[in-house]
């Protein structure tokens, strides 16, 4: 089953302060080609289903050149993962809102803009994460290196917001993971169980729906708003 995504406008250059920073300019053109080829093939065929010969062919280099940059296939896989992970950055606006303890009604829309863009705007990265979890265990360190600070800043914000009564009491680690889980599960499973495509025409509409849902939950609403206006029946 393919991973559904929200429509988004194509972009070639990330603006300053964007959530996804441009790749490092320190890599040679050859190395960038190898990494991009590795990302595409590993993401679509998995680690075991991809050979270094195929990566070299797609990158238009020979295997000798590939192994000059990366000693083993596993080294190349983790370099490909890290090349994508290193592009994930919180915008300056979101960093400021989190650290300055702005109200949840201001912070959560920005936060879900980030989460939706990360999950639905980076399909190759999400597939690489699935591949590493299934085929190459022991990847905690690299994920913590690139995503740990983001996770910590969100949980710290939720902890402080709970302490000052801005949101109801909740485990901040559970809530942070639930934000991500909501977007992943809803975008991946909605069509399977509801029988139709997601009702959002843009990433902005989707992030607004998720942030409104979670704002109601975190403020202790007894009946949070649905994620869609008419969710329909899961039966028939």
N, C-alpha and C positions, 0 to 999 in steps of 0.2 A: 504494500500500500504506500503510495507516495505521500510525502509530507505536504499538506496544504499550506499555503502562505497567503498573506494579505497582499493585494496589489500595491506596488510601490513604484515611484518614479525612478527611472534609471539615473545613476549619478556616476560620474567619472572622477571627480575630485571632492575629497572630504574637506569642508570648511574648517577653519581654525576653531578649536573647542568642540569639534564633532565627537559623537559617541564612539565612532570608529576611526581611529587615526590611520594615516597612510602608512604603508610598509616602510621599513627602514631603507634609507637611501645609501647605507653603507655596504649593502650587498652588491656584488657584481651582477651585470645583466644575465650572465650564464646561471649564476646561483638562483636568481629570482625565477628564471624560466624553469629550473629544476624543481624548485619548491612549489611553484604554481601547478606544474604537471603532477607532482606528488599529491597535492591537495585534491585535485580533480579525480585522480584515479583511486586513491585510498578512500575518498569520500563515497565514491560510487561502487567500488568493487571490494572494499575491505582491505585489511592488511594481507591476509593469506591469498586473496584473489588478485593481488597486484604484484607484478614482477618489476625488478629494477630495470630490466630491458625495456619494458613497456613505458616506464617513466622516462627513460633516456630517449626513446623514440619520440614521445610526445614533446619533450623539451628540445628536440633536435640537437642532441649531443650524443656522444658514445658512452658506454658504461664506464670506461676508464676515467673519463672526465667526471662522471657522476660520483664515482668512488674517491676521486681526489678531494671532493668537498665533503662527502659523507662516507665514513668507513664501512657502515653496515646499513642494511635496509631498515633496521629498527632505528638507527640514528636519524635516517632521513625522515621516517614517519614522525618522530618527536619534533624534529625541526619544522616539519610542515604544520604540525599542531601548534607549536609555539609561534610560528609566523602569523597564524590567525589569532591566537590568544593575545598576542602583544598589541593588536590593533584595537582591543576593547578598552575604552576609556570612558569614565564618567565625564559629561560635559562640565565646564566650569560653573555653569549656572546651577546644575544639580548638586555638584560638590558644595557650593556655597549654601544652597538651601538646606542640605543635610547638616552641615557643620554649624550653621547659624540657627538651627532649630526653628525653621519656618513652620507654619501651621500645616498639618497633614493635608488639608484641602489644597494647598499649594504644592506640596512636595510629591504626593502620590501621582498626580498626572504626569509630572516630569519623570518620575521613577518608572512608570509603566511605558512611557514613550521609549525609555532606554531598554526595558525588558523586551518589548514587542520588536523593536528594531534588531536587538541582539538575536532573538530566537527566530523571527520570521524573515529577517533581512540577511541572515547569514546561514543558509541551509548547509553549505559545505562544512562549516564549523560544527554545526549540530551533528552531522553525520560522523565527523571525525571523533567527536566525543563518544558517540555510541560505539564506534568501532574500537576505540581504546578501552572502553569499559568491558566489551565482550571478548576481545582478542588479546589485549595487552594490559593485564592488571598491574597495579602498582604505580598508577599515574597521579596519585594524590599530590605529590610535591610540585609538579609542574602546574597543576590547576590552582593550587594554593598560592603559588608564586604570582600568578597573573590575576586571579580572581579574589584572592583572600582579602585584600585591602578594600575592595568594593563591598564584599559581603560584610566585613567588619564595620564599615561606615554606615551601612543600612541598619544593621542590628543595633549599633550604638545609638543611632537616631531614634529607633523605635523604643529602646530602653528609656531614653530621656523623655520621650513623648508620653510614655506610660507613667513615668514618675511625676510629671507635672499635670497629669489628668487630661491630656489632649486626646488620648485614645484609651479604650478599655484595656485592662490587664491581659497580656498575651505573651507567650514565650517569643522573644524577638527572633531567635534562630528559626523557630517553626514558621513564623509569619514570613520571614524573608524567603525561605525555601518555598512556601506556599504561593507567594507572588509569582515565582518562576514556574512552579508546577501548574498554576491556573492557566497561564498562557500556553504552555506546552500541551497540556491535556486537552484544552478547549480547541486549540487550532488543529490538533491531530485527530481527535476522536469525535468532534461534533458531527461531521458529515456521516461517519460510520453509524452512529446511533440515532441521529435525528433524521437523516435521509436527505439532507440538502446542504448546500454550501453555506459557509459562514455569512452572516448578513452584513458584514462590514465592507465598505468599498475602499477604505484606506486604513493604513496603520493608525492614523490619528483617531478614527472612529473606534477602532478596537481598543486602544489604550484608554480612551475616555470611558468606555464601558467597564473595563477591568478596574480602573481607579475608582469609579463611582460605586461599584460592587464592594470593593474592599474598604472604602471609606465608611460605608454603612456598617460593615462587619466590625471594623475597629472602633467605631463609635458606639457599639453595643445595640444596634438596631435589631429588633426582634425578627423583622422580615426584610432582609436585604433585597434590593432590586434585582430582577433577573438579568442575566447577561445578554438576553435578547428580548425584544418586545413580545414575541409570541413563540415560545420555545417549542410548541407542538407536543405531540405525544411520542414517547419512545416505543410504543407498541403499535404495530400495523403501519 
